[in-house]
Protein backbone atom coordinates (compact mmCIF):
# COMPACT_ATOMS: atom_id res chain seq x y z
CA UNK A 1 0.00 0.00 0.00
CA UNK A 2 1.54 3.31 -1.11
CA UNK A 3 1.28 6.55 0.90
CA UNK A 4 1.69 9.97 -0.70
CA UNK A 5 4.03 12.27 1.25
CA UNK A 6 2.86 15.88 1.00
CA UNK A 7 5.36 17.53 3.36
CA UNK A 8 9.14 17.87 3.42
CA UNK A 9 11.09 14.94 4.84
CA UNK A 10 13.23 16.07 7.79
CA UNK A 11 14.40 12.64 9.04
CA UNK A 12 13.84 8.89 8.89
CA UNK A 13 14.30 5.73 10.92
CA UNK A 14 14.68 2.10 9.81
CA UNK A 15 12.42 -0.41 11.48
CA UNK A 16 13.99 -3.68 12.58
CA UNK A 17 12.36 -7.00 11.58
CA UNK A 18 11.34 -7.65 15.19
CA UNK A 19 9.53 -4.34 15.52
CA UNK A 20 6.91 -5.13 12.92
CA UNK A 21 4.74 -8.25 13.46
CA UNK A 22 4.99 -10.68 10.58
CA UNK A 23 1.98 -11.95 8.68
CA UNK A 24 2.33 -15.37 10.31
CA UNK A 25 2.33 -13.82 13.78
CA UNK A 26 -0.78 -11.78 13.04
CA UNK A 27 -2.73 -14.71 11.64
CA UNK A 28 -1.51 -17.21 14.26
CA UNK A 29 -4.33 -18.51 16.45
CA UNK A 30 -4.14 -17.48 20.10
CA UNK A 31 -2.63 -20.14 22.32
CA UNK A 32 -4.77 -21.71 25.01
CA UNK A 33 -3.66 -22.77 28.46
CA UNK A 34 -5.44 -26.12 28.36
CA UNK A 35 -3.39 -28.71 30.26
CA UNK A 36 -3.23 -32.15 28.66
CA UNK A 37 -2.09 -35.38 30.26
CA UNK A 38 1.67 -35.96 29.79
CA UNK A 39 4.43 -37.92 31.47
CA UNK A 40 6.16 -34.87 33.00
CA UNK A 41 3.02 -33.80 34.84
CA UNK A 42 3.76 -33.75 38.56
CA UNK A 43 1.63 -35.81 40.91
CA UNK A 44 -0.60 -33.55 43.01
CA UNK A 45 -0.91 -34.01 46.77
CA UNK A 46 -4.48 -35.29 46.42
CA UNK A 47 -6.07 -37.60 43.84
CA UNK A 48 -9.58 -38.96 43.40
CA UNK A 49 -9.63 -42.76 43.73
CA UNK A 50 -12.02 -45.65 43.15
CA UNK A 51 -11.50 -49.14 44.57
CA UNK A 52 -12.98 -52.27 43.01
CA UNK A 53 -13.19 -55.68 44.71
CA UNK A 54 -12.26 -58.63 42.52
CA UNK A 55 -13.30 -62.03 43.93
CA UNK A 56 -12.37 -64.99 41.79
CA UNK A 57 -13.15 -68.70 42.30
CA UNK A 58 -11.01 -70.31 45.01
CA UNK A 59 -9.03 -72.43 42.58
CA UNK A 60 -7.78 -69.18 41.00
CA UNK A 61 -7.15 -67.22 44.19
CA UNK A 62 -8.37 -67.82 47.73
CA UNK A 63 -8.16 -64.15 48.58
CA UNK A 64 -9.94 -61.22 46.97
CA UNK A 65 -8.06 -58.49 45.14
CA UNK A 66 -8.72 -54.79 45.63
CA UNK A 67 -7.90 -52.68 42.60
CA UNK A 68 -7.56 -48.93 43.15
CA UNK A 69 -7.38 -46.47 40.24
CA UNK A 70 -6.56 -42.87 41.11
CA UNK A 71 -7.54 -40.03 38.76
CA UNK A 72 -6.20 -36.53 38.27
CA UNK A 73 -8.50 -33.61 37.46
CA UNK A 74 -7.07 -31.36 34.74
CA UNK A 75 -8.15 -27.74 34.12
CA UNK A 76 -10.36 -27.82 37.22
CA UNK A 77 -13.12 -25.24 37.27
CA UNK A 78 -12.92 -24.45 33.55
CA UNK A 79 -14.86 -25.57 30.50
CA UNK A 80 -11.93 -27.86 29.66
CA UNK A 81 -12.08 -29.76 32.96
CA UNK A 82 -11.39 -33.47 32.46
CA UNK A 83 -10.73 -36.47 34.67
CA UNK A 84 -7.95 -38.82 33.59
CA UNK A 85 -6.50 -41.98 35.22
CA UNK A 86 -3.11 -41.39 36.82
CA UNK A 87 -2.09 -44.59 38.64
CA UNK A 88 -3.27 -48.07 39.59
CA UNK A 89 -2.63 -50.25 42.65
CA UNK A 90 -3.60 -53.86 43.39
CA UNK A 91 -3.74 -55.14 46.96
CA UNK A 92 -4.22 -58.78 47.99
CA UNK A 93 -3.24 -61.21 50.73
CA UNK A 94 -2.30 -63.74 48.07
CA UNK A 95 1.46 -63.49 47.55
CA UNK A 96 1.55 -66.04 44.70
CA UNK A 97 0.86 -63.30 42.15
CA UNK A 98 3.00 -60.61 43.82
CA UNK A 99 5.70 -60.21 41.16
CA UNK A 100 3.54 -59.90 38.08
CA UNK A 101 0.98 -57.76 39.92
CA UNK A 102 3.68 -55.22 40.83
CA UNK A 103 4.96 -55.27 37.24
CA UNK A 104 1.44 -54.87 35.81
CA UNK A 105 0.51 -51.95 38.07
CA UNK A 106 3.73 -50.09 37.28
CA UNK A 107 3.33 -50.54 33.54
CA UNK A 108 -0.35 -49.57 33.54
CA UNK A 109 0.39 -46.52 35.71
CA UNK A 110 3.17 -45.47 33.32
CA UNK A 111 0.79 -45.74 30.36
CA UNK A 112 -1.80 -43.67 32.24
CA UNK A 113 0.71 -40.89 32.91
CA UNK A 114 1.93 -40.96 29.31
CA UNK A 115 -1.42 -39.50 28.24
CA UNK A 116 -3.23 -39.87 24.96
CA UNK A 117 -5.65 -42.69 24.24
CA UNK A 118 -5.13 -45.29 26.99
CA UNK A 119 -8.32 -47.23 26.25
CA UNK A 120 -6.33 -49.78 24.23
CA UNK A 121 -5.22 -51.30 27.56
CA UNK A 122 -8.64 -52.91 27.95
CA UNK A 123 -8.37 -55.08 24.84
CA UNK A 124 -4.68 -55.80 25.45
CA UNK A 125 -5.39 -57.22 28.91
CA UNK A 126 -8.48 -59.06 27.71
CA UNK A 127 -6.40 -60.90 25.13
CA UNK A 128 -4.27 -62.55 27.85
CA UNK A 129 -5.18 -66.24 28.27
CA UNK A 130 -4.20 -68.51 31.14
CA UNK A 131 -2.51 -71.69 29.79
CA UNK A 132 -4.23 -73.64 32.58
CA UNK A 133 -7.62 -72.52 31.30
CA UNK A 134 -10.06 -69.77 32.21
CA UNK A 135 -12.92 -69.73 34.67
CA UNK A 136 -16.51 -68.57 35.12
CA UNK A 137 -17.18 -65.64 37.42
CA UNK A 138 -20.65 -64.16 37.96
CA UNK A 139 -21.96 -65.87 34.85
CA UNK A 140 -19.21 -64.56 32.56
CA UNK A 141 -16.27 -66.50 31.17
CA UNK A 142 -12.86 -65.01 31.96
CA UNK A 143 -9.86 -66.37 30.02
CA UNK A 144 -7.48 -65.21 32.78
CA UNK A 145 -7.17 -63.13 35.93
CA UNK A 146 -5.43 -60.41 33.89
CA UNK A 147 -8.43 -60.34 31.56
CA UNK A 148 -10.76 -59.66 34.48
CA UNK A 149 -8.51 -56.79 35.58
CA UNK A 150 -9.00 -55.44 32.06
CA UNK A 151 -12.76 -55.55 32.64
CA UNK A 152 -12.33 -53.46 35.79
CA UNK A 153 -10.23 -50.89 33.94
CA UNK A 154 -12.95 -50.72 31.28
CA UNK A 155 -15.57 -50.19 33.98
CA UNK A 156 -13.52 -47.35 35.46
CA UNK A 157 -12.79 -45.64 32.12
CA UNK A 158 -16.50 -45.82 31.32
CA UNK A 159 -17.41 -44.23 34.66
CA UNK A 160 -15.14 -41.20 34.01
CA UNK A 161 -16.31 -40.76 30.41
CA UNK A 162 -13.27 -42.03 28.50
CA UNK A 163 -15.18 -45.02 27.14
CA UNK A 164 -18.77 -45.37 26.04
CA UNK A 165 -20.64 -48.55 26.70
CA UNK A 166 -22.03 -50.00 23.46
CA UNK A 167 -25.76 -49.48 23.47
CA UNK A 168 -28.41 -51.52 21.72
CA UNK A 169 -30.84 -49.84 19.38
CA UNK A 170 -34.54 -49.59 20.25
CA UNK A 171 -35.45 -52.72 18.26
CA UNK A 172 -32.83 -54.83 20.05
CA UNK A 173 -33.85 -53.46 23.45
CA UNK A 174 -37.49 -54.28 22.81
CA UNK A 175 -36.54 -57.79 21.63
CA UNK A 176 -34.46 -58.52 24.74
CA UNK A 177 -37.13 -57.11 27.07
CA UNK A 178 -39.73 -59.32 25.43
CA UNK A 179 -37.54 -62.40 25.79
CA UNK A 180 -36.76 -61.64 29.42
CA UNK A 181 -40.44 -61.16 30.18
CA UNK A 182 -41.21 -64.44 28.44
CA UNK A 183 -38.53 -66.16 30.50
CA UNK A 184 -39.86 -64.68 33.75
CA UNK A 185 -43.24 -66.30 33.09
CA UNK A 186 -41.74 -69.78 32.84
CA UNK A 187 -41.60 -71.83 36.07
CA UNK A 188 -38.09 -71.76 37.61
CA UNK A 189 -35.98 -74.90 37.87
CA UNK A 190 -35.64 -75.41 41.62
CA UNK A 191 -33.01 -78.12 41.21
CA UNK A 192 -30.61 -75.73 39.44
CA UNK A 193 -31.03 -72.24 40.88
CA UNK A 194 -29.67 -69.34 38.84
CA UNK A 195 -26.83 -67.31 40.36
CA UNK A 196 -26.38 -64.55 37.77
CA UNK A 197 -29.96 -63.57 36.95
CA UNK A 198 -30.10 -65.92 33.95
CA UNK A 199 -31.29 -69.53 33.72
CA UNK A 200 -28.96 -72.05 35.33
CA UNK A 201 -28.97 -74.17 32.17
CA UNK A 202 -28.11 -71.21 29.90
CA UNK A 203 -25.23 -71.60 27.48
CA UNK A 204 -22.28 -69.22 27.10
CA UNK A 205 -22.64 -66.46 24.52
CA UNK A 206 -19.88 -66.26 21.91
CA UNK A 207 -20.34 -62.50 21.64
CA UNK A 208 -20.32 -61.27 25.26
CA UNK A 209 -18.96 -64.38 27.07
CA UNK A 210 -21.95 -64.35 29.41
CA UNK A 211 -23.78 -67.55 30.30
CA UNK A 212 -27.16 -66.25 29.14
CA UNK A 213 -28.01 -68.06 25.88
CA UNK A 214 -31.31 -69.97 25.94
CA UNK A 215 -33.69 -71.42 23.36
CA UNK A 216 -36.63 -69.12 22.67
CA UNK A 217 -39.09 -69.89 19.87
CA UNK A 218 -36.67 -72.47 18.52
CA UNK A 219 -33.83 -69.94 18.33
CA UNK A 220 -30.67 -69.58 20.44
CA UNK A 221 -30.91 -66.13 22.03
CA UNK A 222 -28.66 -64.29 24.50
CA UNK A 223 -30.62 -62.54 27.24
CA UNK A 224 -27.65 -60.30 28.03
CA UNK A 225 -26.56 -58.75 24.72
CA UNK A 226 -29.41 -59.81 22.40
CA UNK A 227 -27.28 -61.88 20.03
CA UNK A 228 -29.48 -64.33 18.17
CA UNK A 229 -28.92 -67.00 15.54
CA UNK A 230 -32.17 -65.93 13.92
CA UNK A 231 -30.96 -62.38 13.32
C-alpha positions as CSV (number, residue, x, y, z in Angstrom):
1,X,0.0,0.0,0.0
2,X,1.5,3.3,-1.1
3,X,1.3,6.5,0.9
4,X,1.7,10.0,-0.7
5,X,4.0,12.3,1.3
6,X,2.9,15.9,1.0
7,X,5.4,17.5,3.4
8,X,9.1,17.9,3.4
9,X,11.1,14.9,4.8
10,X,13.2,16.1,7.8
11,X,14.4,12.6,9.0
12,X,13.8,8.9,8.9
13,X,14.3,5.7,10.9
14,X,14.7,2.1,9.8
15,X,12.4,-0.4,11.5
16,X,14.0,-3.7,12.6
17,X,12.4,-7.0,11.6
18,X,11.3,-7.7,15.2
19,X,9.5,-4.3,15.5
20,X,6.9,-5.1,12.9
21,X,4.7,-8.2,13.5
22,X,5.0,-10.7,10.6
23,X,2.0,-11.9,8.7
24,X,2.3,-15.4,10.3
25,X,2.3,-13.8,13.8
26,X,-0.8,-11.8,13.0
27,X,-2.7,-14.7,11.6
28,X,-1.5,-17.2,14.3
29,X,-4.3,-18.5,16.4
30,X,-4.1,-17.5,20.1
31,X,-2.6,-20.1,22.3
32,X,-4.8,-21.7,25.0
33,X,-3.7,-22.8,28.5
34,X,-5.4,-26.1,28.4
35,X,-3.4,-28.7,30.3
36,X,-3.2,-32.2,28.7
37,X,-2.1,-35.4,30.3
38,X,1.7,-36.0,29.8
39,X,4.4,-37.9,31.5
40,X,6.2,-34.9,33.0
41,X,3.0,-33.8,34.8
42,X,3.8,-33.8,38.6
43,X,1.6,-35.8,40.9
44,X,-0.6,-33.5,43.0
45,X,-0.9,-34.0,46.8
46,X,-4.5,-35.3,46.4
47,X,-6.1,-37.6,43.8
48,X,-9.6,-39.0,43.4
49,X,-9.6,-42.8,43.7
50,X,-12.0,-45.6,43.2
51,X,-11.5,-49.1,44.6
52,X,-13.0,-52.3,43.0
53,X,-13.2,-55.7,44.7
54,X,-12.3,-58.6,42.5
55,X,-13.3,-62.0,43.9
56,X,-12.4,-65.0,41.8
57,X,-13.1,-68.7,42.3
58,X,-11.0,-70.3,45.0
59,X,-9.0,-72.4,42.6
60,X,-7.8,-69.2,41.0
61,X,-7.2,-67.2,44.2
62,X,-8.4,-67.8,47.7
63,X,-8.2,-64.1,48.6
64,X,-9.9,-61.2,47.0
65,X,-8.1,-58.5,45.1
66,X,-8.7,-54.8,45.6
67,X,-7.9,-52.7,42.6
68,X,-7.6,-48.9,43.1
69,X,-7.4,-46.5,40.2
70,X,-6.6,-42.9,41.1
71,X,-7.5,-40.0,38.8
72,X,-6.2,-36.5,38.3
73,X,-8.5,-33.6,37.5
74,X,-7.1,-31.4,34.7
75,X,-8.2,-27.7,34.1
76,X,-10.4,-27.8,37.2
77,X,-13.1,-25.2,37.3
78,X,-12.9,-24.4,33.6
79,X,-14.9,-25.6,30.5
80,X,-11.9,-27.9,29.7
81,X,-12.1,-29.8,33.0
82,X,-11.4,-33.5,32.5
83,X,-10.7,-36.5,34.7
84,X,-8.0,-38.8,33.6
85,X,-6.5,-42.0,35.2
86,X,-3.1,-41.4,36.8
87,X,-2.1,-44.6,38.6
88,X,-3.3,-48.1,39.6
89,X,-2.6,-50.3,42.6
90,X,-3.6,-53.9,43.4
91,X,-3.7,-55.1,47.0
92,X,-4.2,-58.8,48.0
93,X,-3.2,-61.2,50.7
94,X,-2.3,-63.7,48.1
95,X,1.5,-63.5,47.6
96,X,1.5,-66.0,44.7
97,X,0.9,-63.3,42.1
98,X,3.0,-60.6,43.8
99,X,5.7,-60.2,41.2
100,X,3.5,-59.9,38.1
101,X,1.0,-57.8,39.9
102,X,3.7,-55.2,40.8
103,X,5.0,-55.3,37.2
104,X,1.4,-54.9,35.8
105,X,0.5,-52.0,38.1
106,X,3.7,-50.1,37.3
107,X,3.3,-50.5,33.5
108,X,-0.3,-49.6,33.5
109,X,0.4,-46.5,35.7
110,X,3.2,-45.5,33.3
111,X,0.8,-45.7,30.4
112,X,-1.8,-43.7,32.2
113,X,0.7,-40.9,32.9
114,X,1.9,-41.0,29.3
115,X,-1.4,-39.5,28.2
116,X,-3.2,-39.9,25.0
117,X,-5.6,-42.7,24.2
118,X,-5.1,-45.3,27.0
119,X,-8.3,-47.2,26.3
120,X,-6.3,-49.8,24.2
121,X,-5.2,-51.3,27.6
122,X,-8.6,-52.9,28.0
123,X,-8.4,-55.1,24.8
124,X,-4.7,-55.8,25.4
125,X,-5.4,-57.2,28.9
126,X,-8.5,-59.1,27.7
127,X,-6.4,-60.9,25.1
128,X,-4.3,-62.6,27.8
129,X,-5.2,-66.2,28.3
130,X,-4.2,-68.5,31.1
131,X,-2.5,-71.7,29.8
132,X,-4.2,-73.6,32.6
133,X,-7.6,-72.5,31.3
134,X,-10.1,-69.8,32.2
135,X,-12.9,-69.7,34.7
136,X,-16.5,-68.6,35.1
137,X,-17.2,-65.6,37.4
138,X,-20.7,-64.2,38.0
139,X,-22.0,-65.9,34.8
140,X,-19.2,-64.6,32.6
141,X,-16.3,-66.5,31.2
142,X,-12.9,-65.0,32.0
143,X,-9.9,-66.4,30.0
144,X,-7.5,-65.2,32.8
145,X,-7.2,-63.1,35.9
146,X,-5.4,-60.4,33.9
147,X,-8.4,-60.3,31.6
148,X,-10.8,-59.7,34.5
149,X,-8.5,-56.8,35.6
150,X,-9.0,-55.4,32.1
151,X,-12.8,-55.5,32.6
152,X,-12.3,-53.5,35.8
153,X,-10.2,-50.9,33.9
154,X,-13.0,-50.7,31.3
155,X,-15.6,-50.2,34.0
156,X,-13.5,-47.3,35.5
157,X,-12.8,-45.6,32.1
158,X,-16.5,-45.8,31.3
159,X,-17.4,-44.2,34.7
160,X,-15.1,-41.2,34.0
161,X,-16.3,-40.8,30.4
162,X,-13.3,-42.0,28.5
163,X,-15.2,-45.0,27.1
164,X,-18.8,-45.4,26.0
165,X,-20.6,-48.5,26.7
166,X,-22.0,-50.0,23.5
167,X,-25.8,-49.5,23.5
168,X,-28.4,-51.5,21.7
169,X,-30.8,-49.8,19.4
170,X,-34.5,-49.6,20.2
171,X,-35.5,-52.7,18.3
172,X,-32.8,-54.8,20.0
173,X,-33.8,-53.5,23.4
174,X,-37.5,-54.3,22.8
175,X,-36.5,-57.8,21.6
176,X,-34.5,-58.5,24.7
177,X,-37.1,-57.1,27.1
178,X,-39.7,-59.3,25.4
179,X,-37.5,-62.4,25.8
180,X,-36.8,-61.6,29.4
181,X,-40.4,-61.2,30.2
182,X,-41.2,-64.4,28.4
183,X,-38.5,-66.2,30.5
184,X,-39.9,-64.7,33.8
185,X,-43.2,-66.3,33.1
186,X,-41.7,-69.8,32.8
187,X,-41.6,-71.8,36.1
188,X,-38.1,-71.8,37.6
189,X,-36.0,-74.9,37.9
190,X,-35.6,-75.4,41.6
191,X,-33.0,-78.1,41.2
192,X,-30.6,-75.7,39.4
193,X,-31.0,-72.2,40.9
194,X,-29.7,-69.3,38.8
195,X,-26.8,-67.3,40.4
196,X,-26.4,-64.5,37.8
197,X,-30.0,-63.6,36.9
198,X,-30.1,-65.9,34.0
199,X,-31.3,-69.5,33.7
200,X,-29.0,-72.1,35.3
201,X,-29.0,-74.2,32.2
202,X,-28.1,-71.2,29.9
203,X,-25.2,-71.6,27.5
204,X,-22.3,-69.2,27.1
205,X,-22.6,-66.5,24.5
206,X,-19.9,-66.3,21.9
207,X,-20.3,-62.5,21.6
208,X,-20.3,-61.3,25.3
209,X,-19.0,-64.4,27.1
210,X,-22.0,-64.3,29.4
211,X,-23.8,-67.5,30.3
212,X,-27.2,-66.3,29.1
213,X,-28.0,-68.1,25.9
214,X,-31.3,-70.0,25.9
215,X,-33.7,-71.4,23.4
216,X,-36.6,-69.1,22.7
217,X,-39.1,-69.9,19.9
218,X,-36.7,-72.5,18.5
219,X,-33.8,-69.9,18.3
220,X,-30.7,-69.6,20.4
221,X,-30.9,-66.1,22.0
222,X,-28.7,-64.3,24.5
223,X,-30.6,-62.5,27.2
224,X,-27.6,-60.3,28.0
225,X,-26.6,-58.8,24.7
226,X,-29.4,-59.8,22.4
227,X,-27.3,-61.9,20.0
228,X,-29.5,-64.3,18.2
229,X,-28.9,-67.0,15.5
230,X,-32.2,-65.9,13.9
231,X,-31.0,-62.4,13.3
